[in-house]
Structure formats: structure tokens, C-alpha cells
Amino acid sequence: MFAEIITIGDEILIGQVIDTNSAWIAESLNGIGISVIQITPVSDREQAIVQALDQAGARADIIFITGGLGPTRDDITKNVLAGYFGGRLVRNDEALEMVKEFLTSRGVEMNELNLGQAIVPDNCTVIPNRWGTAPGMWFRKNGKDFISMPGVPYEMKGMMTGFILPELRKRRDLPVIIHRTVVTQGIPESHLASLLEKYEDTLSGEVRLAYLPSPGMVRLRLSMTGKDREKTENLMNKELERLLKIISDHVVGTADEKLEKIIGELLYKKGSTLSMAESCTGGMIAHLITSIPGSSRYFTGSVVAYSNKIKEEILGVKKETIESYGSVSQQVVREMAAGAMKHFGTDYSVATSGIAGPDGGTREKPVGLVWIAVASLDRIIAEKFNFGNQRDTNIQKASLTALNMLRKLVLNKK
């Protein structure tokens, strides 16, 4: 069962708005056995919308359309759909009552533009919108479903979860799609591919392996489509076991979880606390840790020690250490980690010092050079890395690498 998503709006094509709707829709559809084969952004022009509908109808079984349902003149989707499916625009009593109820609940006086939201093609099924004024519309043509929703994310999500997904389960005989995700850190995509070359050769046609790289991490996704959930899950679990035996040294987790969440759970279970001393990462690691709800149970605090003065006065790094080895060095980063643990009174700490770029590097210490230290009450481990010449990427890679070093230390893996 295949779907296509059409996102309507000039604001998407000019980069003013990021299309997060399509990612959310695709993930939701995948969960009920529908595969998205294409995502198509189009402008607010009738010809572009009609052409996209024609092409999507030839490729997919279900076509999802978002955007262009507002009350203003630039929102033309409803008029275009009425013409495309041969319907007449009429006032729908059910839609009108929903608009009135929505506006009344918010103390907003209704005007003609609001009333216009209740006008829909007479040959569609109206999809209730309890989160806004624009109803959704469900059409059928040549055995295909065409589903139009507002572009406002929370309105679209409300319609999908409250009406569309349950209705699709009723109307369609849907297959089972199973995914298993493995998160790796510290190994490039090309090296993973070399390790897994023979493994991929033995995969049956039913199972697919995808590489999903990002700065500092590579996710591996096993996917399989079947009709029997139990049988499909059993086969996927066996493939996952085979995969893990080959790359176990590089695996962070076997679910699509964030590294910072995994570390948080480890620290909380141990009843341990964490602090940080960041220089080149500028607080990014602390941000990742505190992005997880409940992180106050194990995270105590952080020092962004950009200047040597802060390294010395707050973290206790010796002036002679900096003068002898430079602020970007194994010796300094070790003293930063020890100083953070002492200053905050924690069980573990992380420290970073490096040259993020784009300038500031030398021949001996080029841009991308980063020293990372992780410390516990009985040991400090420091490692040297060179992440390249892109500042944002360097910060992200250094942060994730530091978190993975911490994970291994907490697990006593090194």
C-alpha cells in the first residue's frame, strides 16, 4: 500500500517554512502499514496543484494533501480540489457548526471569512477539525483516496490521529511494516558498510538495510513488510541479532533513542550525578543532557570555560599546565574534568577543549582538533579527535562523541 504526500505552499518552496508535516505523516502511515513513496512540494498555483494530483494518482493508492485551506485569497486548494473532482462548493451544516463552536469557545466573533470555511465541495467526506476552522476533505477517484488537510501542524495531527488513521484501518486491508533501528557512534558510514558487506549479501529480498548518517552518528534501519505481525517480528528479531554480533563494539542502542536519553537512564538507575566543563562545545553537551525531562535528577551543572581565566579560577586548571601544553591539550582537558567533578561534587564529569573553527588552527593544532575527557571518582580518560573544518559539525560530533565516551565509562566498558 503506497501513499504520496503533496504539500502546498510557496512558503515551503522559498524556504520560509520547513515542512515538518510530511515527516510526521510518513512516520504515522508507516506505523499502520502504508509506505510513502514520494513527497511533493508545490506552489500555490492551480496548474501546479493539478499536475501534482495527476502524477500522484498514477503512482500511489492514497494521496495526502496539506496546506492552502485558510480563509485568505492565497489559499486556493479548496477551489482547485472542487474543480478537479467535479464538485460544487456548498455550505456544509456540520462544518458550519464546528466553525461556530471553535470560535465561540475562544471568544472570537465570526466574520464572512470564517463562514467561508464551512463551504466545501459537495462530493467530499468532511473531516472534522476541532483544532481550527478549516475542515478536511476526503475524495475518491479511480479507486484512490485523496485526503486534504490544513497545513497548520497541530490541526493536521489532530485530524490524522482522531479520524483519518482509524478510518484507513477500517477501509483498507493494510500490511505490517516492521523496523528495527540500531544507533552507532564513532564509526564512519563507509567503515560500517565494509563491516556489513557480507551480511548484506545474505539478506533476503524481504529485508532491507538502510544507512542513516548524521554528524557523529550513523543509524542502521532494518525494514520488512509482511502480512503476519508475529512472524514478521520474529524474523526481524533474528536479523537484528545477526547484525549486532558484527557491530556490537560500535552500538549505542537498539532503539531509535537519543544518546542523551540513554545516558540519563543509566545515571538515574545508578543514582549517580554528572557535571561538565565545556570549551569548544560551548554548552551543547549540557543542552543535550537537559533536553531530556527529569534530567535534574542526575545533572548538577556545567561551566562553559571559554577563556583560560575561567579554566583556572573556577575549574582549578593550573596556569603552568596551560602555558606548557596549551589550552587544547590532554593535560588541560583532564584537569578541566577533575575540576568540574570537584566544583560540582558529582560522580562523573565531561570536559571538552578544541578548535571548532573556521579559523584559529595551526599546523600543530589544526581546526577540528578536539580533546575530550570523561571522569569518574577513580579514573579520567582523555582522547584526541580531529573532526574536520566545519564549525557546526565539529561541535555536534564532539558533543556526541563525549556523550558516548561517558556512556562507556558509566558501563565500565573502557
Sequence and secondary structure as in RCSB ss.txt:
>XXXX:A:sequence
MFAEIITIGDEILIGQVIDTNSAWIAESLNGIGISVIQITPVSDREQAIVQALDQAGARADIIFITGGLGPTRDD
ITKNVLAGYFGGRLVRNDEALEMVKEFLTSRGVEMNELNLGQAIVPDNCTVIPNRWGTAPGMWFRKNGKDFISMP
GVPYEMKGMMTGFILPELRKRRDLPVIIHRTVVTQGIPESHLASLLEKYEDTLSGEVRLAYLPSPGMVRLRLSMT
GKDREKTENLMNKELERLLKIISDHVVGTADEKLEKIIGELLYKKGSTLSMAESCTGGMIAHLITSIPGSSRYFT
GSVVAYSNKIKEEILGVKKETIESYGSVSQQVVREMAAGAMKHFGTDYSVATSGIAGPDGGTREKPVGLVWIAVA
SLDRIIAEKFNFGNQRDTNIQKASLTALNMLRKLVLNKK
>XXXX:A:secstr
 EEEEEEE HHHHTTSS   HHHHHHHHHHTTT EEEEEEEE S HHHHHHHHHHHHHH SEEEEES  SSSTT 
 HHHHHHHHTT  EEE HHHHHHHHHHHHHTT    HHHHHTTEEETTSEEE  SSSS  EEEEEETTEEEEEE 
SSHHHHHHHIIIIIHHHHHHHS   EEEEEEEEEESS HHHHHHHTHHHHHT  TTEEEEEEEETTEEEEEEEEE
ES HHHHHHHHHHHHHHHHHHHGGGEEESSS  HHHHHHHHHHHHT  EEEEESTTTTHHHHHHHTSTTGGGTEE
EEEE  SHHHHHHTT   HHHHHHH SSSHHHHHHHHHHHHHHHT SEEEEEEE  SSS   SSS TTEEEEEEE
ESS EEEEEEE  S HHHHHHHHHHHHHHHHHHHHTT  
